[in-house]
Amino acid sequence: MQYHASGYHGPIPSLVDDSQALAHPVTRLLARSMDLSLYTLLWISFQYLVLRWHGTGGTFDSLLVSYISFVLMIFVEPLLLTTWGTTPGKAILGLKLRNDDGTKLSYGEGVARTFGVFADGYGYGVPIYNIVRAFRCYKTSEKGEAMPWDEGLEYRIRDERIYRWFVFALAFAAGLMLAYNVALLAQLPRHRGDLTAAAYAANVNDVLSRPDFRGYPYRMTETGQWVRYDQGMPVNVHFLMEGRPPGHRLTLSDGIVTAVSFEVESTADSWLHSYASQKHLMALAFMASQRELKPRELFRQNLDYSDMSSYTKQIGIVSIEQRAEIRGYWEAAGRLIPIEGEERYFHLLFSMQKTQ
């Protein structure tokens, strides 16, 4: 038994031909980058579309996605190497990986090798240390030495035709497009198509679990009313300023929600707001649930939820109507500020209705 530089103990055959282990370094790097991107895409698709878990986009979330991608790489890549003898990235660029006797790697050998890449190549994914490891690998390559994980292995290439780079570029673009579509689909609510009152409330609460509404202190019941929700974290200041949200009125036909609306009336001698959060919730829970609307068309609208004017808009099969009456308030940045000495009155009716 020899000690592998990654910390993995296992039999490592002696290197027969250094040129094989050192062959095509740029091609191998690009192939591995594509493979790792595929593992990341697999995870975020599962995370957003199956688990319905939306990360905050912070450092912790980024590290979590990276480590889950590495775990997939460590266990999935050896399966590909022992069956196909290659990976998607390597296959596109014409590379195959073999033992020095020409046989495919066993699953155990594949795990040892891939863990070596994770440890020695990526520095266990530890920030800063991963940069140190990348630099050391670069210096090792400069010296003409094989990487620790490539000992006893050889790379074979079918051909080096230029079309493979076009295929690689197309595959990379397709991956970006898939990631974009996953991001779009992740914005859609849990339930789509015809909604019952319970499904509409579930959509609203699903949206409230996302980072944009982190700290929202209420959850909706099946009747469209709000109940206090203790989520063990401070309430977002923005939502504190909005106060208790107005209930959503649901219009049903044969048990299916055909329209939703809310109404606010006030003469308060204090700042009021545009109820943009309620409009946004309604758009994501009701309008985005309509299957006739494609995600790209839906989110291309760029609705201004802080708009406090009266208007009517048609988006797909959904008619959006806002009726606003404002007196004695000065409007600024989605807020209504009382004008001293004037009679104050604010009335807002916002609704969305299916027209088909």
ROLUM-57444 format. One line per field, with one value per residue (C-alpha): residue number from 0; residue in three letters; x, y, z. Coordinates in nm, 3 decimals. Each point is the difference from the previous one (the first is absolute). Layout:
// ROLUM-57444
n = [NUM|...]
res = [ALA|...]
x = [X|...]
y = [Y|...]
z = [Z|...]
//
This chain:
// ROLUM-57444
n = [0|1|2|3|4|5|6|7|8|9|10|11|12|13|14|15|16|17|18|19|20|21|22|23|24|25|26|27|28|29|30|31|32|33|34|35|36|37|38|39|40|41|42|43|44|45|46|47|48|49|50|51|52|53|54|55|56|57|58|59|60|61|62|63|64|65|66|67|68|69|70|71|72|73|74|75|76|77|78|79|80|81|82|83|84|85|86|87|88|89|90|91|92|93|94|95|96|97|98|99|100|101|102|103|104|105|106|107|108|109|110|111|112|113|114|115|116|117|118|119|120|121|122|123|124|125|126|127|128|129|130|131|132|133|134|135|136|137|138|139|140|141|142|143|144|145|146|147|148|149|150|151|152|153|154|155|156|157|158|159|160|161|162|163|164|165|166|167|168|169|170|171|172|173|174|175|176|177|178|179|180|181|182|183|184|185|186|187|188|189|190|191|192|193|194|195|196|197|198|199|200|201|202|203|204|205|206|207|208|209|210|211|212|213|214|215|216|217|218|219|220|221|222|223|224|225|226|227|228|229|230|231|232|233|234|235|236|237|238|239|240|241|242|243|244|245|246|247|248|249|250|251|252|253|254|255|256|257|258|259|260|261|262|263|264|265|266|267|268|269|270|271|272|273|274|275|276|277|278|279|280|281|282|283|284|285|286|287|288|289|290|291|292|293|294|295|296|297|298|299|300|301|302|303|304|305|306|307|308|309|310|311|312|313|314|315|316|317|318|319|320|321|322|323|324|325|326|327|328|329|330|331|332|333|334|335|336|337|338|339|340|341|342|343|344|345|346|347|348|349|350|351|352|353|354|355]
res = [MET|GLN|TYR|HIS|ALA|SER|GLY|TYR|HIS|GLY|PRO|ILE|PRO|SER|LEU|VAL|ASP|ASP|SER|GLN|ALA|LEU|ALA|HIS|PRO|VAL|THR|ARG|LEU|LEU|ALA|ARG|SER|MET|ASP|LEU|SER|LEU|TYR|THR|LEU|LEU|TRP|ILE|SER|PHE|GLN|TYR|LEU|VAL|LEU|ARG|TRP|HIS|GLY|THR|GLY|GLY|THR|PHE|ASP|SER|LEU|LEU|VAL|SER|TYR|ILE|SER|PHE|VAL|LEU|MET|ILE|PHE|VAL|GLU|PRO|LEU|LEU|LEU|THR|THR|TRP|GLY|THR|THR|PRO|GLY|LYS|ALA|ILE|LEU|GLY|LEU|LYS|LEU|ARG|ASN|ASP|ASP|GLY|THR|LYS|LEU|SER|TYR|GLY|GLU|GLY|VAL|ALA|ARG|THR|PHE|GLY|VAL|PHE|ALA|ASP|GLY|TYR|GLY|TYR|GLY|VAL|PRO|ILE|TYR|ASN|ILE|VAL|ARG|ALA|PHE|ARG|CYS|TYR|LYS|THR|SER|GLU|LYS|GLY|GLU|ALA|MET|PRO|TRP|ASP|GLU|GLY|LEU|GLU|TYR|ARG|ILE|ARG|ASP|GLU|ARG|ILE|TYR|ARG|TRP|PHE|VAL|PHE|ALA|LEU|ALA|PHE|ALA|ALA|GLY|LEU|MET|LEU|ALA|TYR|ASN|VAL|ALA|LEU|LEU|ALA|GLN|LEU|PRO|ARG|HIS|ARG|GLY|ASP|LEU|THR|ALA|ALA|ALA|TYR|ALA|ALA|ASN|VAL|ASN|ASP|VAL|LEU|SER|ARG|PRO|ASP|PHE|ARG|GLY|TYR|PRO|TYR|ARG|MET|THR|GLU|THR|GLY|GLN|TRP|VAL|ARG|TYR|ASP|GLN|GLY|MET|PRO|VAL|ASN|VAL|HIS|PHE|LEU|MET|GLU|GLY|ARG|PRO|PRO|GLY|HIS|ARG|LEU|THR|LEU|SER|ASP|GLY|ILE|VAL|THR|ALA|VAL|SER|PHE|GLU|VAL|GLU|SER|THR|ALA|ASP|SER|TRP|LEU|HIS|SER|TYR|ALA|SER|GLN|LYS|HIS|LEU|MET|ALA|LEU|ALA|PHE|MET|ALA|SER|GLN|ARG|GLU|LEU|LYS|PRO|ARG|GLU|LEU|PHE|ARG|GLN|ASN|LEU|ASP|TYR|SER|ASP|MET|SER|SER|TYR|THR|LYS|GLN|ILE|GLY|ILE|VAL|SER|ILE|GLU|GLN|ARG|ALA|GLU|ILE|ARG|GLY|TYR|TRP|GLU|ALA|ALA|GLY|ARG|LEU|ILE|PRO|ILE|GLU|GLY|GLU|GLU|ARG|TYR|PHE|HIS|LEU|LEU|PHE|SER|MET|GLN|LYS|THR|GLN]
x = [0.000|0.126|-0.111|-0.184|0.059|-0.376|0.003|-0.167|0.176|-0.014|0.206|0.155|0.163|0.333|-0.004|0.096|-0.013|0.022|-0.108|-0.339|-0.072|0.116|-0.180|-0.256|0.002|-0.216|-0.250|-0.027|-0.047|-0.282|-0.161|0.006|-0.143|-0.292|-0.058|-0.002|-0.243|-0.232|0.005|-0.081|-0.287|-0.139|0.004|-0.157|-0.273|-0.082|0.034|-0.232|-0.248|-0.037|0.093|-0.139|0.291|0.118|0.341|0.082|0.292|0.246|0.341|-0.142|-0.237|0.280|0.222|-0.286|-0.067|0.373|0.035|-0.310|0.136|0.329|-0.183|-0.184|0.329|0.170|-0.272|-0.149|0.318|0.150|-0.321|0.040|0.369|-0.061|-0.286|0.075|0.367|-0.066|-0.221|-0.225|0.268|0.274|-0.223|-0.075|0.371|0.086|0.177|-0.011|0.163|0.162|0.231|0.352|-0.098|-0.282|-0.287|-0.272|0.028|-0.188|-0.248|0.242|0.284|-0.232|-0.096|0.367|0.089|-0.296|0.055|0.361|-0.118|-0.226|0.278|0.312|-0.156|-0.279|0.151|-0.307|-0.198|0.134|0.012|0.355|0.150|-0.163|0.190|0.323|-0.063|-0.081|0.327|0.199|-0.164|0.092|0.364|-0.001|-0.126|0.265|0.269|-0.133|-0.113|-0.322|-0.273|-0.033|-0.343|0.131|0.265|-0.029|-0.259|0.006|-0.218|-0.103|-0.145|-0.211|0.094|0.069|-0.236|-0.106|-0.371|0.034|0.067|-0.316|-0.195|0.161|-0.103|-0.355|-0.022|0.124|-0.261|-0.270|0.100|-0.034|-0.342|-0.111|0.118|-0.191|-0.317|0.039|0.025|-0.319|-0.192|0.110|-0.194|-0.326|-0.230|-0.041|-0.347|-0.082|-0.313|-0.342|0.037|-0.220|-0.004|0.237|0.238|0.002|0.086|0.271|0.145|0.007|0.172|0.244|0.103|0.032|0.261|0.237|0.285|-0.181|-0.258|0.233|-0.133|-0.364|-0.197|-0.325|-0.130|-0.326|-0.292|-0.233|-0.246|0.255|0.053|0.330|0.124|0.307|0.299|0.293|0.299|0.262|0.164|-0.037|-0.277|0.127|-0.024|-0.172|-0.281|-0.029|-0.068|-0.276|-0.183|-0.259|-0.069|-0.351|-0.178|-0.029|-0.354|-0.038|-0.264|-0.080|-0.190|-0.067|0.269|0.263|0.147|-0.077|0.094|0.188|0.003|0.069|-0.127|0.139|-0.162|0.161|0.001|0.300|0.218|0.311|0.201|-0.176|0.149|-0.085|-0.052|0.255|0.063|-0.367|-0.008|0.320|-0.137|-0.323|0.189|0.221|-0.274|-0.283|0.121|0.314|-0.212|-0.172|0.145|-0.089|0.273|0.354|0.257|0.200|-0.312|-0.111|0.318|0.068|-0.285|0.205|-0.309|0.054|-0.174|0.073|-0.204|-0.291|-0.188|-0.321|0.050|-0.116|0.238|-0.047|0.272|-0.092|-0.337|0.027|-0.144|0.166|-0.191|0.099|-0.225|0.160|-0.145|0.248|-0.070|0.201|0.313|0.323|0.131|0.373|0.185|-0.301|-0.101|-0.283|0.099|-0.282|-0.028|-0.057|-0.328|-0.167|-0.277|0.148|-0.152|0.158|-0.185|0.169|-0.167|0.228|-0.129|0.104|-0.258|0.007|-0.169|-0.032]
y = [0.000|0.344|0.330|0.218|0.375|0.052|-0.192|-0.305|-0.330|-0.246|-0.187|0.235|-0.161|0.139|0.248|-0.167|0.292|0.354|0.143|-0.172|0.147|0.342|-0.007|0.264|0.203|0.287|-0.240|-0.193|0.316|0.120|-0.344|-0.008|0.351|-0.107|-0.314|0.197|0.249|-0.290|-0.125|0.352|0.025|-0.335|0.116|0.343|-0.155|-0.242|0.273|0.250|-0.215|-0.301|0.118|0.350|0.133|0.349|0.098|0.352|0.027|0.063|-0.152|-0.297|-0.088|0.027|-0.231|-0.245|-0.021|-0.046|-0.283|-0.181|0.024|-0.147|-0.285|-0.077|0.012|-0.241|-0.264|0.047|0.049|-0.339|-0.167|0.162|-0.094|-0.363|-0.037|0.240|0.063|0.372|0.286|0.240|0.270|-0.244|-0.172|0.329|0.076|-0.357|-0.109|-0.345|-0.097|-0.343|-0.188|-0.046|-0.353|0.140|-0.107|0.227|0.117|-0.194|0.196|0.004|0.124|0.267|0.118|0.013|0.203|0.241|0.054|0.078|0.267|0.144|-0.002|0.086|0.193|0.188|0.017|-0.165|0.301|0.214|0.369|0.136|-0.348|-0.100|0.284|-0.120|-0.353|0.127|0.194|-0.303|-0.218|0.258|-0.003|-0.382|0.005|0.257|-0.238|-0.275|-0.215|-0.202|0.099|-0.238|-0.121|-0.091|-0.246|-0.332|0.136|0.102|0.222|-0.107|0.237|-0.104|0.298|0.372|0.122|0.360|-0.087|-0.128|0.354|0.120|-0.279|0.097|0.364|-0.105|-0.229|0.279|0.240|-0.266|-0.039|0.374|-0.004|-0.290|0.182|0.310|-0.204|-0.164|0.348|0.101|-0.312|0.043|0.327|-0.175|-0.098|-0.353|-0.047|0.093|-0.016|0.021|0.094|-0.084|0.241|-0.235|-0.015|0.380|0.035|-0.266|0.200|0.317|-0.177|-0.166|0.341|0.132|-0.268|0.153|0.239|0.304|-0.035|-0.109|0.136|0.028|-0.047|-0.142|-0.306|-0.033|-0.228|-0.165|0.287|0.258|0.136|0.046|-0.163|0.096|-0.220|-0.039|-0.109|0.055|0.298|0.379|0.147|0.190|0.375|0.050|-0.235|0.165|0.331|-0.163|-0.113|-0.278|-0.092|0.018|-0.329|-0.135|-0.032|-0.314|-0.036|-0.366|-0.177|-0.371|0.000|0.161|0.344|0.231|0.333|0.136|0.350|0.208|0.341|0.263|0.320|0.245|0.358|-0.057|0.288|-0.207|-0.134|-0.251|-0.224|-0.152|-0.359|-0.114|-0.322|-0.099|0.071|-0.198|-0.293|0.002|0.006|-0.297|-0.205|0.062|0.144|-0.216|-0.311|0.032|-0.261|0.209|0.245|-0.106|0.085|0.225|0.196|0.025|0.144|0.220|0.230|0.177|0.120|0.298|-0.111|0.333|0.187|0.173|0.125|-0.148|-0.237|-0.313|-0.248|-0.331|-0.263|-0.320|-0.115|0.213|0.351|0.221|0.299|0.263|0.279|0.259|0.316|0.216|0.333|0.187|-0.207|0.067|-0.298|-0.077|-0.324|-0.222|0.174|0.239|0.282|0.201|0.363|0.214|0.189|-0.199|-0.256|-0.345|-0.293|-0.308|-0.279|-0.281|-0.290|-0.250|-0.305|-0.277|-0.193|-0.280|0.112|-0.346]
z = [0.000|-0.088|0.147|-0.248|0.028|0.041|0.326|-0.154|0.067|-0.285|-0.253|-0.251|-0.302|-0.105|-0.283|-0.326|-0.238|0.136|-0.336|0.030|0.342|-0.116|-0.336|-0.095|0.328|-0.133|-0.157|0.326|0.204|-0.224|0.002|0.380|0.021|-0.217|0.207|0.324|-0.154|-0.087|0.360|0.117|-0.248|0.118|0.360|-0.049|-0.216|0.282|0.262|-0.165|-0.190|0.233|0.349|-0.066|0.201|-0.092|0.129|0.110|-0.242|0.283|0.064|0.191|-0.285|-0.255|0.205|0.049|-0.374|-0.064|0.250|-0.118|-0.355|0.121|0.174|-0.323|-0.186|0.245|-0.024|-0.349|-0.202|0.103|-0.114|-0.341|-0.020|0.087|-0.252|-0.287|0.071|-0.042|0.120|-0.195|-0.011|-0.097|-0.258|-0.177|-0.025|-0.101|0.319|0.162|0.326|0.047|0.235|-0.133|-0.114|-0.215|0.228|0.133|0.358|0.265|0.209|0.294|-0.219|-0.140|0.349|0.103|-0.307|0.023|0.372|-0.085|-0.243|0.271|0.260|-0.198|-0.287|0.174|0.349|0.152|-0.122|0.285|-0.098|-0.047|0.047|-0.329|-0.169|0.161|-0.128|-0.350|-0.005|0.116|-0.263|-0.260|0.116|-0.004|-0.358|-0.091|0.125|-0.223|0.292|0.017|0.244|0.298|-0.112|-0.347|0.117|-0.184|-0.245|-0.363|-0.212|-0.346|-0.252|-0.298|-0.210|0.029|-0.268|0.023|0.002|0.358|0.119|-0.174|0.170|0.332|-0.048|-0.092|0.303|0.225|-0.145|0.042|0.365|0.056|-0.168|0.219|0.313|-0.113|-0.051|0.340|0.153|-0.183|0.096|0.361|0.012|-0.085|0.287|0.133|-0.154|-0.360|-0.212|0.165|0.366|0.293|0.296|0.184|-0.299|-0.028|0.370|-0.041|-0.291|0.208|0.290|-0.240|-0.133|0.357|0.072|-0.255|0.086|-0.147|0.276|0.277|0.328|-0.116|0.324|-0.143|-0.185|-0.193|0.081|-0.254|0.046|-0.116|0.353|0.177|0.319|0.199|-0.079|0.237|-0.205|0.268|-0.168|0.013|-0.212|-0.304|0.064|-0.336|0.100|0.342|-0.177|-0.206|0.312|-0.006|-0.365|-0.147|-0.061|-0.353|-0.132|-0.211|-0.271|-0.069|-0.275|0.055|0.268|-0.227|0.073|-0.292|0.159|0.299|0.144|0.306|0.108|0.236|0.126|0.241|0.130|0.225|0.110|-0.071|-0.289|-0.223|-0.266|-0.337|0.125|-0.257|0.194|-0.027|-0.373|-0.053|0.203|-0.199|-0.330|0.094|0.167|-0.249|-0.329|-0.014|0.059|-0.339|-0.233|-0.303|0.102|-0.084|0.269|-0.232|-0.099|0.360|0.146|-0.300|0.108|0.270|0.184|0.229|0.318|0.169|-0.265|0.175|-0.305|-0.140|-0.295|-0.178|-0.160|-0.180|0.036|-0.179|0.132|0.315|0.027|0.261|0.130|0.254|0.117|0.225|0.158|0.190|0.173|0.257|-0.048|-0.179|-0.198|0.016|-0.078|0.046|0.324|0.084|0.235|0.170|-0.105|0.305|0.007|-0.279|0.021|-0.050|-0.183|-0.155|-0.179|-0.193|-0.178|-0.173|-0.185|-0.241|-0.198|-0.256|-0.321|-0.155]
//
